[in-house]
Amino acid sequence: MKIIITGASGMVGEGVLLECLNTPDVEEVLVVGRRGCGHAHPKLREILHKDFLNVAPIADQLRGYDACFFCLGVSAAGMNAEDYRRMTYDLTLEFAKHLDRGMTFTYVTGLYTDSTEKGRVMWARVKGATENELLRQFPRGYMFRPGAMVPIEGQTNLKPLYRILLPVVSLLKPLLKKHVLRLHEVGRAMLACVRTSPRKHVLEIADIKELARA
């Protein structure tokens, strides 16, 4: 498999990247990001691109891949609806439009994303609109809705607040088993989507755990 990953300088994308690099049937990983991911590996190639709202300059380099694992995202905290939509819906669809529609496209959204696009929570509506458009465009599109996530060994791209909270999350993990994912499970589930093309396209925590075991 040849995989494109975005967001590898963040916690989720880095975890998915490390799982891909450690998987024998992954031949190549192309990381596309605004800054370097901080890892080196014979399978790994990087493109540094600052403007994800204009992907045309690198479009030719995105061809010939089996899947895109889109892990790039921003927090809605402190953002108005217009800016959040631009940095979520517009940005994601701009990247996606330059990809082969036959590839597997996995998109990391979030628990409680609003598929109706009519709820009260702004970020959930925007994420729901993004999911819906990706599902229209990609027959092999899979929307990942994780809850709390625990990094895997070797990860370095963790925000300071998460480093503080991680011991608490790890301590409570046995009690919150159904609500917590390790990032290797997310990566394995994404790879399973490429291999098996599951029928279900919107994947909640239990679905992700099941695919990770496949």
N, C-alpha and C positions, 0 to 999 in steps of 0.2 A: 504494500500500500504506500501511496505517496500522499502526504497530508499537509494541508496549510493550517497554521494556527495563528490566530490573532490574540492579543492580550497576554502574551507570555511573560511580560514584565510585571504582571499582577499575580495574585495568589492562585486564582483558579486556572488561568492559562499556564502558569508555570507547572502546576501539578499535572495537568493534562500533557504538557510537553514532556516531562520526565517519564511519564507512563509510556508515551509513544516511543521515546528513545530507547526504553528498556524492553520493547516488544519486538520479537524476532521478525515478524512478517511486515513490519513497517520499514520500508526501504529508504524513505527520505522524508524529512520534515522541513517545510519552509515556514519560518516565523516571519510575520510581517508586523512591524511595530514602529512606534515613534522613537523608541530608544532600544538599546540592546537588551537582550533577555538575560545576559550574565552567564550563559552556559556555552560550552564548546563540545562538539561531538562530531564524529565522522559523518553521521547521518544528517547533521543540522546545517541548514543554510538560512541566512537572514537577509531581509530587505528592510532598510530603515526608510520610513516614509512619514513625513510630518503631518500631511493633510489628508485625513481619512474621508473628508468630504469631497475630495477630488482624487480618485484612484486611477483615472485614465492613464497617467504617466507610467504606471507600473503594470498595467493590465496584461501586456504581453507575457509577463513573467508569471502570471497566475494560471496559465494553461497547462494541461497535461496532468492534473492532480485528481486523485480519487475522491477526496473529501476536504471540506473546510470545517474546522472546529472553531467557531466564532465565540471567543471568551472575553472579548473586549466589552467594557461597559463602564458607566459612570453612576455615581450615587445621585439620587434625586434631592438629597439634603441641600437646602439653600438655593435650589434652582427653580425658576418659574417654568410653567408648562411649555412655553414656546422653546426655551433653550434646551429643556430636557428632551423634548421631541426631536429637536435638531441633532442633538448628540446621541440619540438612541435610535429612533426610527430612521431619520434621514441618513445618518452615518452608516448604519448597518445595511440599508438597502443600496446605498451607493457602492459599498464594497461588493455586495452580492450580485449586482447587475453585471459585473465583469467576469463572473464565474460561469462555468459550464452548467447548464440546467440539469444535466444527467448525473452530476456528482452528488454525494451525500453532504448535506449541510446541517450541522448541529449548532444550535443557538442556545446560549445560557441565558435564561430569563430569571425567574424567581418564583418562589412559593407565593401563591395567591395572585398570580398574574390574571388579569381580567380579559377573558376571551370575548366577552360581549362588547367591550370597549365603552360601556355605559355606566360603570360604577363610579363611586365617589372619589376613589383614590387615584390621583393623577398618574403616578408612576405605573400603577397596575394597568390603567387604560392604555398608556403608551406602549408598554411591553406587550399587551394583548394585540394591539394594532400591528406591531412589528411581527409577532408570531404569525398572525393571520395572513399577512402579506407574504412572508417567507413560505408558508405552507401552500399558498396559491402558486408561487413561482417554482418551488422545488418539489417534485414528486417524492424525492427521498430526503425531505426535510424533517428534522426531529428537534422538538423544542424541549430543552432540559429545564426543569423547575426544581432545583435543589433547595434545601433549607440550610441549616448550619453545616459548615464544612470544616474538616480537619486536614491540615496540610500533611504531606508525606515527607519522609526522610530526604534531606538534600535540598529542600526548598529554602530560598533566601529572600524571596520577594514578598515579605509580610509587612503590613502596616504596623506601626508601633502599638496602636490600640489593640490590634489582634494579638500581638505578642503577649500583651498583658492579660487578655481574656482567654487565651488558648489553654492555660492550665485549668481554668474553670470549666471550659467546654469539655476538655479531656476527662476531667473528674466526673462530670455529669453524663458522659457518653453512655454508660450502662443503663442509666435511667431514661435517656432520651434516644434510645437505639433506633427507633422508627423515624426520628427527625434529624439525625446527624449522618452525614456522608463523609467518608474519607475520600480525598481527591483521587486516589488510585482507582476507586470505584467509578468516579465520574469518567476518568480517562478510559477505563476498560469498557464501560457502557458505550461510549462514543465509538470506540473501535468495533464493538459488536454491531452497532448500527451499520457500519460500512460493510461488514462481513455478511450480515444476515437480513438487512432491510426489514426490520420489524413492522408489523401491521399498525401498531399504535404509534402515533406521531407526536402526541403531547405526553411527555414522560414526567410523572411525579416521583417522589423519593423512592417509593416501593418499586416502581418500574425500573428506575436507574439501578437499584440494588440487584434486582432480578437479572437485568441485562449484564451487569458486571460479573455475575456468576456463570454466564453462558459460555 
